[in-house]
């Protein structure tokens, strides 16, 4: 969301609908608008969970501390609930995480975390830091179910957040998803988001449309059956939309 007015209105609609977690990043260029919507909403700060991220060209120990201060000022907040490394930049992300660890120790953030980190990245951090990441935000959806990574994270009590949980809308015409939507009298998007929740995955669906924002929140009055989940498991095809953190150098993103 890069259009200022659209961003403010979307966040306000989400907060009115009952959302309390808002995900942004310095790279998205909308931290200012997120902060404005928070103030306009008059929702008590302690009820909110605000996430932002340090971008690739901001990484490094001192650089991350400066990037955090900039994000804090831009958002207009006194603290940030969750601060993430956006991508595991080779040779730098450990120092970046050490800075996040310091922010956690100083109580400037409530939760230290990472994004787009795979097992090898998490193992490097595990061996070199004192406070391990509590959240890992990764691409995850029925076409890329990330079973091994989720199991790895769960063993270490790292919560997994799914970005692009609706595959940018590409999955909404899937015949299985449509059939489950008809069965449960829900929309295809609601079926996918409920599937994530059944797998104990945090979801951050993006929408600027008020009706869809409300629709995406209406997930708590039905459950998918075990046989529904079994059918959904067969949709996995390693259908990655973004860059694979296992293989790419992210310096030039």
C-alpha positions in Angstrom: 0.0 0.0 0.0 1.8 3.1 -1.2 -1.0 5.6 -1.8 -1.2 7.6 1.5 -4.9 8.1 1.7 -5.7 4.6 0.6 -3.3 3.2 3.3 -4.7 5.3 6.1 -8.3 4.4 5.2 -7.4 0.7 4.9 -5.7 0.6 8.3 -8.6 2.5 9.8 -11.1 0.0 8.3 -9.1 -2.9 9.7 -9.0 -1.4 13.2 -12.7 -0.7 13.1 -13.4 -4.3 12.0 -11.5 -5.6 15.0 -8.0 -6.2 13.7 -5.3 -5.3 16.2 -2.1 -6.5 14.4 -0.7 -4.2 11.7 2.3 -5.2 9.5 4.4 -2.7 7.8 8.1 -2.2 6.9 10.5 0.6 6.0 10.6 -0.8 2.5 6.9 -0.4 2.0 7.2 3.4 2.5 3.9 3.6 4.5 5.0 3.7 8.1 3.9 7.3 8.4 0.4 6.4 7.2 0.2 3.5 9.5 1.1 5.7 12.4 -1.4 8.3 11.3 -4.2 5.7 11.2 -3.3 4.4 14.6 -3.7 7.9 16.1 -6.9 8.6 14.2 -8.4 5.3 15.3 -8.0 6.2 19.0 -7.6 2.4 19.8 -5.5 2.2 22.9 -1.8 1.6 22.1 -1.6 -1.3 24.4 -4.3 -3.2 22.4 -2.2 -3.0 19.2 0.6 -5.2 17.9 2.6 -3.2 15.4 5.3 -4.9 13.2 7.9 -3.3 11.1 11.1 -4.5 9.4 14.7 -3.4 8.7 15.4 -3.4 5.0 18.5 -4.8 3.2 20.4 -1.5 2.8 19.8 -0.7 6.5 21.4 -3.9 7.8 24.4 -4.2 10.1 24.6 -3.6 13.9 24.8 0.2 14.1 22.9 0.6 10.8 20.0 -1.4 12.2 19.8 0.7 15.4 19.6 3.8 13.3 17.0 2.3 11.0 14.9 1.4 14.1 15.0 4.9 15.4 13.9 6.2 12.0 11.0 3.8 11.9 10.0 4.6 15.4 9.9 8.3 14.6 8.1 7.8 11.3 5.4 5.7 13.0 5.2 8.2 15.8 5.4 5.4 18.5 7.3 4.9 21.7 8.0 1.3 21.1 7.4 -1.4 18.4 5.9 -4.7 19.2 7.7 -6.8 16.6 10.9 -5.9 14.7 12.0 -8.2 11.9 15.0 -8.6 9.6 13.3 -8.4 6.2 15.7 -10.8 4.5 18.7 -12.8 5.7 21.4 -10.7 4.0 24.5 -12.9 3.7 27.4 -12.1 6.1 25.3 -9.3 7.8 22.1 -10.7 9.1 23.6 -12.1 12.3 24.9 -8.6 13.3 21.6 -7.2 12.3 19.8 -9.6 14.6 22.3 -8.8 17.4 21.0 -5.2 17.1 17.4 -6.4 17.3 18.4 -8.4 20.4 19.7 -5.3 22.0 16.5 -3.4 21.2 14.6 -6.2 22.9 16.8 -6.1 26.0 16.3 -2.3 26.2 12.5 -2.9 25.9 12.2 -0.8 22.8 10.6 -3.8 21.1 8.4 -6.5 22.7 9.3 -9.4 20.3 12.4 -10.0 18.3 12.0 -11.8 15.0 13.0 -12.5 11.5 11.5 -12.8 8.1 12.3 -15.1 5.1 14.7 -17.1 7.2 15.1 -20.8 6.5 16.6 -23.5 8.6 20.2 -22.7 7.8 19.7 -19.0 8.7 17.9 -19.9 12.0 20.7 -22.3 12.9 23.3 -19.6 12.4 21.4 -17.3 14.8 20.9 -20.2 17.2 24.6 -20.6 17.6 25.5 -17.0 17.9 22.8 -15.1 19.8 21.4 -15.3 23.3 17.7 -14.5 22.6 16.4 -16.6 19.7 13.8 -15.2 17.3 10.3 -15.6 18.5 8.6 -15.1 15.1 9.6 -16.0 11.5 7.5 -14.4 8.7 7.8 -16.4 5.5 5.9 -17.0 2.3 3.4 -19.7 3.1 0.1 -20.7 1.5 -1.6 -23.9 0.1 0.7 -24.0 -2.9 3.8 -23.6 -0.7 3.0 -25.2 2.7 6.5 -25.0 4.2 6.0 -28.2 6.3 9.6 -28.8 7.1 10.3 -25.2 8.0 7.1 -25.0 10.1 8.1 -28.1 12.0 11.6 -26.8 12.5 10.2 -23.5 13.9 7.6 -25.2 16.1 10.3 -27.4 17.7 12.1 -24.2 18.7 8.9 -22.3 19.8 9.2 -19.9 16.9 5.8 -18.8 15.7 5.3 -18.7 11.9 3.6 -15.8 10.1 2.5 -16.3 6.5 3.0 -13.5 4.1 1.0 -13.7 0.8 -1.4 -16.1 2.6 -3.9 -15.9 -0.3 -1.2 -16.3 -3.1 -2.1 -12.8 -4.3 -5.5 -14.1 -5.1 -4.3 -16.7 -7.5 -5.7 -19.6 -5.5 -9.3 -18.2 -5.1 -10.4 -19.9 -8.3 -9.0 -23.3 -7.3 -11.7 -25.9 -7.7 -11.0 -27.6 -4.4 -11.1 -24.3 -2.6 -14.3 -23.3 -4.3 -15.9 -26.6 -3.4 -14.9 -26.2 0.3 -16.3 -22.6 0.2 -19.6 -23.9 -1.0 -19.6 -26.7 1.6 -19.0 -24.3 4.5 -21.0 -21.4 3.0 -17.9 -19.2 3.1 -15.8 -17.4 0.5 -12.7 -19.0 -1.0 -10.5 -16.4 0.9 -12.1 -17.4 4.2 -11.4 -21.1 3.5 -7.7 -20.3 2.8 -7.3 -18.1 5.9 -9.1 -20.7 8.1 -6.7 -23.3 6.7 -3.8 -21.2 7.9 -5.3 -20.9 11.4 -6.0 -24.6 11.6 -2.2 -25.1 11.0 -1.4 -22.7 13.8 -0.1 -20.1 11.4 -0.4 -16.3 11.9 -1.8 -14.6 8.8 -1.5 -11.1 7.5 -3.9 -10.8 4.6 -3.6 -7.5 2.7 -6.6 -5.6 1.3 -7.7 -2.0 0.8 -11.4 -2.9 0.3 -13.6 -2.5 3.3 -15.8 -5.4 2.5 -12.8 -7.8 2.0 -11.2 -6.5 5.2 -14.3 -7.5 7.1 -14.6 -10.8 5.2 -11.0 -11.7 6.1 -11.8 -11.2 9.8 -14.9 -13.4 9.8 -13.1 -16.7 10.4 -14.1 -17.7 13.9 -17.5 -19.3 13.4 -16.5 -22.4 11.5 -13.8 -25.0 11.4 -12.4 -27.1 8.5 -12.8 -30.8 9.0 -9.8 -33.2 9.1 -10.7 -34.5 5.6 -10.8 -30.9 4.3 -7.3 -30.4 5.7 -6.1 -33.6 4.0 -7.4 -32.5 0.7 -5.8 -29.1 1.1 -2.5 -30.7 1.9 -2.4 -32.1 -1.6 -2.3 -28.7 -3.2 1.3 -28.2 -2.2 3.4 -27.8 -5.4 6.3 -25.7 -4.2 4.6 -22.8 -5.9 6.8 -20.0 -4.6 5.9 -16.5 -5.6 8.9 -14.7 -4.2 12.7 -15.2 -4.1 14.0 -18.4 -2.4 16.0 -17.4 0.7 18.0 -20.6 0.3 19.6 -19.7 -2.9 19.6 -15.9 -3.6 21.8 -13.0 -2.5 19.5 -10.3 -1.4 21.9 -7.4 -1.5 20.4 -6.0 -4.7 16.7 -6.4 -3.9 
